[in-house]
Amino acid sequence: MNRVVTRFAPSPTGRLHLGHAFSAIAADDYARTRGGRFLLRIEDIDGTRSRPEHVETILADLAWLGLAWDGDVVFQSERLDRYQAALDALKARGLVYPCFCTRAGIAREIAAAGSAPHGPDGPVYPGTCRAVSAAERVARLAEPHAWRLDMARAVRQAGLLPWHDEIAGEQVADPAVFGDVVLARKDAPSSYHLAVTVDDAAQGVTHIVRGADLFAATHVHRVLQALLGLPTPVYRHHPLLIDADGNRLAKRHGAPTLESLRLAGADGRALADDLRAGRLPTGFLARKD
């Protein structure tokens, strides 16, 4: 059996909170108890929101919790050529197309239609630019554009997409519910879906331990793995921490940051042990969905 490799992959667009700590500890412990490796990847391809100071705080917070990663920290901003190569491979097979739509234009089109299919991320893109002719696409490539996956064609080529979650059991992916997802944005060289799929394979991640809020995204990752000939890891989507009002821990809900706890003198290793034991800070619960 291959040696277990897990990872924690935060985005440096804000401070870490207890939910992040819970996930990082779960991934680290999963690897350590199996004699494996725990990797740290910084997902910093969002150039408009990523901040170097957030990277420094992430490293300090993880060390405060008593976590140590194996090898060098990997930064997605240094791996753009890998994402471009994957996108080029999909282009060569006619599986992606340029999308010139703006968010406002998509919203107007959906509103004019009166209704629209909804996927896990909200209203599904109506496929406007999928119908643009090849000649018009070439003529307009100088305009700002994203690249979308032609999901119907991708699913036909990929076929059956099984995957296993250690908590939810055997699954068969249904990425079609997401519609034609963006793989490269107008303002970023890759989307989350493409970058995370390429990186997990390149880093040899065997087990992806992450929150249940990302369960649905696995359906998209499975079709990309199949199309790009990449291995399928084992998944473990753990419960989320929520506050007493049922809100998922997030900045917009006023979740305390690890930095604030650290600077207030809290014992990070003791907090980590409490999270491992299911002893949550007062006012917080674990959600099982």
C-alpha positions in Angstrom: 0.0 0.0 0.0 1.3 3.5 -0.8 2.4 5.7 2.0 -0.4 8.0 3.2 0.0 11.6 2.1 -2.5 14.3 3.3 -2.4 18.1 2.9 -3.8 21.3 4.3 -4.4 24.0 1.6 -5.6 27.3 2.9 -6.0 30.5 0.8 -4.2 33.6 2.2 -7.2 35.8 1.7 -7.9 36.2 5.4 -7.1 34.9 8.9 -7.5 31.2 9.9 -10.3 30.4 12.4 -11.3 27.4 14.5 -12.8 25.6 11.5 -9.5 25.8 9.7 -7.7 24.5 12.8 -10.1 21.6 13.0 -9.4 20.6 9.4 -5.7 21.1 9.6 -5.5 18.9 12.7 -7.6 16.2 11.1 -5.4 16.0 8.1 -2.2 16.1 10.1 -3.4 13.4 12.5 -4.7 11.2 9.8 -1.2 11.1 8.2 0.8 10.8 11.5 -1.2 7.9 12.9 -0.5 6.0 9.7 3.1 6.8 9.3 2.5 9.1 6.5 3.3 12.7 5.4 1.4 15.9 5.9 1.9 18.7 3.4 1.1 22.4 3.4 0.1 24.2 0.2 -0.8 27.9 0.0 -3.5 28.5 -2.6 -2.6 32.0 -3.6 -3.6 32.3 -7.2 -6.2 35.0 -6.4 -3.9 37.9 -6.9 -6.5 40.5 -6.0 -7.2 39.0 -2.5 -4.1 37.0 -1.5 -1.8 38.8 1.0 1.7 38.0 2.1 0.9 38.9 5.7 -1.8 36.3 5.7 0.7 33.7 4.7 2.9 34.6 7.6 0.0 34.4 10.0 -1.0 31.0 8.6 2.5 29.6 9.3 2.5 31.1 12.8 -1.0 29.8 13.6 -0.2 26.2 12.6 3.1 26.2 14.6 1.1 27.5 17.6 -1.2 24.6 17.2 1.8 22.2 17.3 1.5 21.2 13.7 4.6 20.6 11.5 4.4 19.9 7.8 6.7 17.8 5.8 8.9 19.4 3.1 8.7 22.9 1.7 5.6 24.9 1.7 4.1 24.8 -1.9 2.7 28.0 -3.4 0.2 27.8 -6.2 1.4 31.1 -7.6 4.7 29.3 -8.5 2.9 26.5 -10.4 1.0 28.4 -13.0 2.7 26.5 -15.8 1.2 23.2 -14.6 -2.3 24.6 -14.7 -1.8 26.0 -18.2 -0.5 22.7 -19.4 -3.6 21.0 -18.1 -5.9 23.6 -19.6 -4.0 23.3 -22.9 -4.6 19.5 -22.9 -8.3 20.0 -22.5 -8.4 22.7 -25.2 -6.7 20.2 -27.6 -9.6 17.8 -27.0 -12.2 20.5 -27.6 -13.4 20.2 -24.0 -13.2 23.8 -23.0 -14.4 27.0 -24.6 -13.8 30.8 -24.0 -16.5 32.6 -22.2 -16.8 36.4 -22.7 -19.8 36.9 -20.5 -19.7 39.2 -17.5 -21.4 38.3 -14.2 -23.9 41.1 -14.7 -24.7 39.7 -18.2 -25.2 36.2 -16.9 -27.4 37.5 -14.1 -29.5 39.4 -16.7 -29.9 36.4 -18.9 -31.0 34.2 -16.0 -33.4 36.8 -14.9 -34.9 37.2 -18.4 -35.4 33.4 -18.6 -37.6 33.5 -15.5 -35.9 30.5 -14.0 -32.6 28.6 -14.1 -31.3 25.2 -13.0 -29.6 25.5 -9.6 -26.4 23.5 -8.8 -24.4 23.3 -5.6 -22.9 26.7 -6.3 -26.2 28.5 -7.2 -27.7 29.2 -10.6 -26.1 27.2 -13.4 -24.4 29.1 -16.2 -26.8 29.1 -19.2 -24.2 28.1 -21.7 -24.3 31.3 -23.7 -20.8 31.2 -25.1 -20.9 27.5 -25.8 -23.0 28.4 -28.8 -20.5 30.9 -30.2 -19.0 29.8 -33.5 -15.3 28.8 -33.7 -14.6 31.8 -36.0 -16.2 34.2 -33.6 -14.3 32.7 -30.7 -11.0 33.2 -32.5 -11.9 36.8 -33.5 -12.8 37.7 -29.9 -9.9 36.1 -28.0 -8.3 39.5 -27.5 -11.2 40.4 -25.3 -11.1 39.4 -21.6 -12.4 35.9 -21.2 -12.6 32.9 -19.0 -12.3 29.2 -20.0 -15.3 26.9 -19.2 -15.5 23.2 -19.3 -18.1 21.8 -21.7 -19.5 19.6 -19.0 -21.9 17.6 -21.1 -19.1 16.7 -23.5 -16.7 16.1 -20.6 -19.1 13.7 -18.9 -19.6 11.7 -22.1 -15.8 11.3 -22.5 -15.1 10.6 -18.8 -17.8 8.0 -18.3 -18.7 6.5 -14.9 -16.9 8.4 -12.1 -16.8 6.4 -8.8 -15.0 7.7 -5.7 -14.9 6.7 -2.1 -15.4 8.8 1.0 -14.4 7.2 4.3 -17.4 8.8 6.1 -20.1 8.9 3.4 -19.1 5.6 1.6 -19.1 4.8 -2.1 -20.1 7.6 -4.4 -20.6 8.1 -8.2 -19.9 11.7 -9.3 -22.6 13.7 -11.0 -20.6 16.8 -12.2 -23.3 17.8 -14.7 -25.3 19.5 -11.9 -22.6 22.2 -11.8 -23.0 23.1 -15.4 -20.1 24.4 -17.4 -17.7 25.4 -14.6 -14.9 27.9 -15.0 -11.4 26.4 -15.2 -9.5 29.6 -15.8 -10.8 33.0 -14.8 -10.5 36.3 -16.5 -8.5 37.6 -13.5 -6.7 34.4 -12.5 -4.8 31.7 -14.6 -6.8 28.9 -13.0 -9.9 28.2 -11.0 -9.9 26.4 -7.7 -11.2 23.2 -9.3 -8.4 22.9 -11.9 -5.6 24.0 -9.6 -6.5 21.7 -6.7 -6.9 18.7 -8.9 -3.6 19.2 -10.7 -1.7 19.9 -7.4 -3.1 17.0 -5.4 -1.9 14.6 -8.2 1.4 16.3 -8.6 2.1 16.2 -4.9 1.1 12.6 -4.6 -1.7 13.2 -2.2 -3.4 9.9 -1.4 -6.0 11.0 1.1 -7.9 14.3 1.0 -9.1 15.2 4.5 -11.3 18.3 4.3 -14.6 19.8 5.4 -18.0 18.6 4.4 -18.6 22.0 2.7 -16.3 20.8 -0.1 -18.1 17.4 -0.6 -20.0 18.5 -3.7 -16.8 20.0 -5.3 -15.4 16.4 -5.5 -17.9 15.7 -8.3 -16.1 18.3 -10.5 -12.7 17.1 -9.4 -13.5 13.5 -10.4 -14.3 14.4 -13.9 -11.1 16.5 -14.2 -9.1 13.6 -12.8 -10.6 11.3 -15.4 -10.0 13.7 -18.3 -6.4 14.4 -17.3 -5.5 10.8 -16.5 -4.8 11.6 -12.8 -5.2 9.2 -9.9 -8.2 9.4 -7.6 -7.4 9.9 -3.9 -9.5 8.5 -1.1 -11.6 11.3 0.5 -12.6 12.0 4.0 -15.0 14.9 4.4 -15.3 15.7 8.1 -18.1 17.5 9.9 -17.9 21.3 10.1 -17.8 23.4 13.2 -20.8 25.7 13.6 -21.7 28.3 16.2 -24.7 28.0 18.6 -26.9 29.7 15.9 -26.1 27.1 13.3 -23.8 29.3 11.3 -20.7 27.8 9.8 -17.5 29.3 11.1 -16.6 32.2 8.8 -15.3 35.7 9.0 -18.7 37.1 8.1 -20.3 35.4 11.1 -17.7 36.9 13.5 -15.8 33.6 14.0 -12.7 34.2 16.3 -9.4 34.0 14.4 -6.6 31.8 15.6 -4.4 34.9 15.5 -6.6 36.6 18.0 -6.6 33.6 20.3 -2.8 33.2 20.0 -2.1 36.9 20.7 -4.5 36.8 23.7 -2.2 34.1 25.2 -4.3 31.0 24.6 -2.4 27.6 24.6 -2.5 26.5 21.0 -1.5 22.9 21.7 -4.1 22.6 24.4 -6.7 23.9 22.0 -5.6 21.4 19.4 -5.9 18.5 21.9 -9.4 19.7 22.8 -10.5 19.7 19.2 -9.1 16.2 18.8 -11.0 15.1 21.8 -14.3 16.7 20.6 -14.1 19.3 23.4 -15.2 22.4 21.5 -15.0 25.9 22.9 -18.2 27.1 24.5 -20.8 28.2 21.9 -19.6 25.9 19.1 -20.9 22.5 17.9 -19.9 19.9 15.2 -22.3 19.6 12.3 -22.5 16.1 10.8 -23.8 17.0 7.4 
